[in-house]
Amino acid sequence: MARAVSPRRRMIFTVLAWSIAFVIFFPVLWTVLTSFKTEGEAIHLPPKFIFFDWTLENYAVVQERSNYLKFAMNSVFLALGSTFFALVIAIPAAWAMAFAPGKYTKDILMWMLSTKMMPPVGALIPLYLIFRDLGLLDTRGGIIAVLMLLNLPIIIWMLYTYFKEIPGEILEASRMDGASVGKELLYVLAPMAVPGIASTVLLNIILAWNEAFWTLSLTTKDAAPLTQFIASYSSPEGLFWAKLSAASTMAIAPILVLGWFAQKQLVRGLTFGAVK
C-alpha cells in the first residue's frame, strides 16, 4: 500500500524541486537576458537583472558578422548523422549483449564505459594526426565518426538496459514463427523499445549538439558547428559579453525547443523499466 504524503511535505518537496531547477536553469536565463543588454550594461556592477534598456542590437550584429544558418545546418547534420550511425551499431550490439550474453559481457560493458573516463585531450594529438593524414580535418564525415564513437558507449549501455526489460520469450516466439534476426530486430524488438530508443536518440542529439572540445579542435570553417560559432566571439581584445550571449542564445535555442517538446518522451524513456 502506498504511503500517504502530507500536504506540508508535498509543498516542501515542491518548493525544493523548483528551487533546484531554478539554480540549474539560472545560467541559461542569465545568458538570454544578457543578450538583450548593451555591452556596458552587460558588465555593469551591480548587475541589472530585468530593469535595463532592452535591445536587439546584439542579434543584428551577430547576424551581420556570421553565417548563422551555415553553422546551424552543420550542427543538425552532425547531430543527426552521428546519432543514426551510432544506432546502426548500438542496436545490434545491445541486442546481442541483452539476449545472447557471453561470459565476458559485463566486462565488455564496463570496458566501453571506462573509455568515457579518459580525458579527451589525451587522444587529441594522435586523432588529429590521423585526421590530417587521411584528409578528414574540417569534414562532416570525420566529425560524425568522432561524435558517433564518443557517445557509442553511452548509447549501448542505455539500449542494453532497455532491452533487458523486454521478456526474452517474446523474441523466442518470433524465432519459432520463422523470423530472421533482421526481422526480429526491426519488427519485434524495436517497436517494443520505442520509448527507450527515443530517449536514447534525444540524449545523443543533445550530447552531439553541445560537444565543443572535438568540434573546436577538428573543424575550422567548412564543417564548423554552432560551438565554433560561439567561440568566434572570443577575441584577443577581450570578451564582448552581450554579443557572446546573443550568439550562445541562438546556438542553444533549437536544442532547448527540441528538449521542451520532447520532455515527456525523454522522461518516459529514462524511467522505462524503473517501475514494475
Rosetta blueprint (number, residue, H / E / L):
1 M L
2 A L
3 R L
4 A L
5 V L
6 S L
7 P H
8 R H
9 R H
10 R H
11 M H
12 I H
13 F H
14 T H
15 V H
16 L H
17 A H
18 W H
19 S H
20 I H
21 A H
22 F H
23 V H
24 I H
25 F H
26 F H
27 P H
28 V H
29 L H
30 W H
31 T H
32 V H
33 L H
34 T H
35 S L
36 F L
37 K L
38 T L
39 E H
40 G H
41 E H
42 A H
43 I L
44 H L
45 L L
46 P L
47 P L
48 K L
49 F L
50 I L
51 F L
52 F L
53 D L
54 W L
55 T L
56 L L
57 E H
58 N H
59 Y H
60 A H
61 V H
62 V H
63 Q H
64 E H
65 R H
66 S L
67 N L
68 Y H
69 L H
70 K H
71 F H
72 A H
73 M H
74 N H
75 S H
76 V H
77 F H
78 L H
79 A H
80 L H
81 G H
82 S H
83 T H
84 F H
85 F H
86 A H
87 L H
88 V H
89 I H
90 A H
91 I H
92 P H
93 A H
94 A H
95 W H
96 A H
97 M H
98 A H
99 F H
100 A L
101 P L
102 G L
103 K L
104 Y L
105 T H
106 K H
107 D H
108 I H
109 L H
110 M H
111 W H
112 M H
113 L H
114 S H
115 T H
116 K H
117 M H
118 M L
119 P L
120 P H
121 V H
122 G H
123 A H
124 L H
125 I H
126 P H
127 L H
128 Y H
129 L H
130 I H
131 F H
132 R H
133 D H
134 L H
135 G L
136 L L
137 L L
138 D L
139 T L
140 R H
141 G H
142 G H
143 I H
144 I H
145 A H
146 V H
147 L H
148 M H
149 L H
150 L H
151 N H
152 L H
153 P H
154 I H
155 I H
156 I H
157 W H
158 M H
159 L H
160 Y H
161 T H
162 Y H
163 F H
164 K H
165 E L
166 I L
167 P L
168 G H
169 E H
170 I H
171 L H
172 E H
173 A H
174 S H
175 R H
176 M H
177 D L
178 G L
179 A L
180 S L
181 V H
182 G H
183 K H
184 E H
185 L H
186 L H
187 Y H
188 V H
189 L H
190 A H
191 P H
192 M H
193 A L
194 V H
195 P H
196 G H
197 I H
198 A H
199 S H
200 T H
201 V H
202 L H
203 L H
204 N H
205 I H
206 I H
207 L H
208 A H
209 W H
210 N H
211 E L
212 A L
213 F H
214 W H
215 T H
216 L H
217 S H
218 L H
219 T L
220 T L
221 K L
222 D L
223 A L
224 A L
225 P L
226 L H
227 T H
228 Q H
229 F H
230 I H
231 A H
232 S L
233 Y L
234 S E
235 S E
236 P L
237 E L
238 G E
239 L E
240 F L
241 W H
242 A H
243 K H
244 L H
245 S H
246 A H
247 A H
248 S H
249 T H
250 M H
251 A H
252 I H
253 A H
254 P H
255 I H
256 L H
257 V H
258 L H
259 G H
260 W H
261 F H
262 A L
263 Q H
264 K H
265 Q H
266 L H
267 V H
268 R H
269 G H
270 L H
271 T L
272 F L
273 G L
274 A L
275 V L
276 K L
